[in-house]
């Protein structure tokens, strides 16, 4: 009886505090830069291999309302990884994007305006040494592409007339357009998959027909994500086919594909999921230059760390956690594919709001044993 009780207590403790387990065989050094990032997705971006831009949180003394509890405001900031120096710029409340040396972020007055005032919006753009702000309309803000182009819709080439009625996704401006087509899965459900690629300036005729790798998966109940993620080190986009059913059936697999700007498609990863996995979706899978990482959350969604953290995936084995902690503020891979930046709260039990500290790991320097 006593032996069973000890086993039960140890098992329960490991569920709550999995950091008590021995370290994984893939050692990575975690660098904590002592600054808190905003919990909203997309708060972290790479400008180049040695410089990060992010939305940091700073405590204030004023009693005016803020977007974040605890009298904190979001500020645009940069981190030089070579020196560890952090530079702070102006406050901002909206989205952030980076395109080379150009940055853009949005502001609004919705947290501080009087009830009688209207919503107002500003866009801050430029290089780090020459940022300018101008007031814009809600429509202009909604038309700004913060995902791939980091440009206003008015700065992008208008979609050709022949795209009317088609489901078109813009890629980076130098790569063109991606057309999704519909596949009827059953009488009530249809799904869409990437079918054609149009190079910049191309007409409807010389479209690149993409290899037919998606239809069989859609017919089996899978879905294809609508937002390809661009990875600079691969010079390719990551497209995922995911089985969107809850609860997830045991042993179900998901496949990620590389789409190259010349229309080639190659398999990046196929992995099996089961109910013992931490919660993760296709957005949280990160193919690095040195292995596959994914961002996991504890399925119990308690205040304890549980299974939350950054994991390494190896084909045919269970995922191994390399960094423990609740994740927030988004995550970003450096252009060289080696460094992952993310926000994490590694307290065993989180009381109140999350405190997501900016951390970076370099998987190309990790010692594999």
Long-range contacts (C-beta under 8 A, 24 or more apart in sequence): 15-306, 16-304, 16-305, 16-306, 16-348, 17-304, 17-305, 17-348, 18-305, 18-306, 18-307, 18-321, 18-324, 19-305, 19-324, 19-348, 24-312, 24-320, 24-321, 24-322, 25-320, 25-368, 25-369, 26-291, 26-312, 26-320, 26-322, 26-366, 26-367, 26-368, 26-369, 27-366, 27-367, 27-369, 28-322, 28-323, 28-361, 28-362, 28-363, 28-365, 28-366, 29-361, 29-362, 29-365, 29-366, 30-323, 30-359, 30-360, 30-361, 31-359, 31-360, 31-361, 32-357, 32-358, 32-359, 33-79, 33-84, 33-86, 33-357, 33-358, 33-359, 33-360, 34-357, 35-77, 35-79, 35-86, 35-357, 35-358, 36-72, 36-343, 36-355, 36-356, 36-357, 36-358, 37-328, 37-329, 37-343, 37-356, 37-357, 37-358, 38-68, 38-74, 38-329, 38-356, 39-68, 39-328, 39-329, 39-343, 39-353, 39-354, 39-356, 40-329, 40-330, 41-329, 41-330, 42-95, 42-96, 42-146, 42-330, 43-96, 43-329, 43-330, 43-343, 44-329, 44-330, 44-331, 44-332, 44-341, 44-342, 44-343, 44-358, 45-96, 45-97, 45-98, 45-332, 46-98, 46-332, 46-333, 46-334, 46-335, 46-339, 46-341, 47-78, 47-98, 47-100, 47-101, 47-103, 48-335, 49-334, 49-335, 49-336, 49-338, 49-339, 50-80, 50-81, 50-82, 51-78, 51-79, 51-80, 51-81, 52-78, 52-79, 52-81, 52-332, 52-341, 52-358, 52-360, 53-77, 53-78, 53-79, 53-96, 53-98, 53-103, 54-78, 54-79, 54-96, 54-329, 54-341, 54-358, 55-92, 55-96, 55-105, 55-329, 56-86, 56-88, 56-358, 58-88, 64-112, 65-111, 65-112, 66-111, 67-93, 67-111, 68-353, 69-352, 69-353, 70-352, 70-353, 76-103, 76-105, 76-124, 78-128, 79-358, 81-339, 81-360, 87-128, 89-128, 89-131, 90-124, 90-131, 90-133, 92-124, 94-121, 94-141, 95-144, 95-146, 96-146, 97-145, 97-146, 97-147, 97-150, 98-150, 99-149, 99-150, 99-151, 101-127, 101-128, 102-126, 102-127, 102-150, 103-127, 103-128, 103-131, 103-150, 104-144, 104-146, 104-150, 106-141, 106-144, 106-146, 107-133, 145-170, 147-227, 148-172, 148-230, 149-173, 157-200, 160-203, 160-204, 162-203, 162-204, 167-192, 169-194, 169-226, 169-227, 169-228, 171-228, 171-230, 171-237, 171-261, 172-230, 173-200, 174-200, 174-261, 175-199, 175-200, 175-261, 176-200, 176-202, 176-261, 178-228, 178-259, 179-207, 180-224, 180-226, 183-215, 183-218, 183-219, 185-218, 185-219, 185-221, 191-218, 191-222, 191-223, 191-224, 192-224, 192-226, 193-218, 193-224, 194-224, 194-228, 194-239, 194-259, 197-259, 197-261, 197-263, 199-261, 208-262, 208-263, 209-263, 210-259, 210-263, 210-265, 211-264, 211-265, 213-257, 213-265, 213-267, 214-241, 217-241, 217-255, 221-245, 222-254, 225-282, 225-283, 228-259, 229-283, 231-287, 231-333, 231-337, 232-335, 232-336, 232-337, 233-289, 233-333, 233-335, 233-336, 233-337, 234-258, 234-287, 234-337, 235-260, 235-261, 236-260, 236-261, 238-268, 238-285, 238-287, 239-265, 240-282, 240-285, 242-281, 242-282, 243-273, 247-275, 248-273, 248-274, 248-275, 250-274, 250-275, 254-282, 256-282, 256-285, 256-287, 269-313, 271-313, 271-315, 275-299, 276-318, 277-319, 278-307, 278-308, 278-309, 278-311, 278-319, 280-311, 284-331, 285-313, 286-331, 286-333, 286-340, 288-333, 288-337, 288-338, 288-340, 288-363, 288-364, 289-336, 289-337, 289-338, 289-363, 289-364, 290-337, 290-338, 290-363, 290-364, 290-366, 291-363, 293-322, 293-340, 293-363, 294-319, 295-327, 295-331, 295-342, 296-321, 297-326, 297-327, 303-349, 303-350, 303-351, 304-348, 304-349, 304-350, 305-346, 305-347, 305-348, 305-349, 309-344, 310-340, 310-342, 310-344, 310-361, 322-361, 322-366, 323-359, 323-361, 326-350, 326-354, 326-356, 327-356, 328-354, 328-356, 329-356, 329-358, 336-364, 337-364, 338-362, 338-363, 338-364, 338-365, 339-363, 339-364
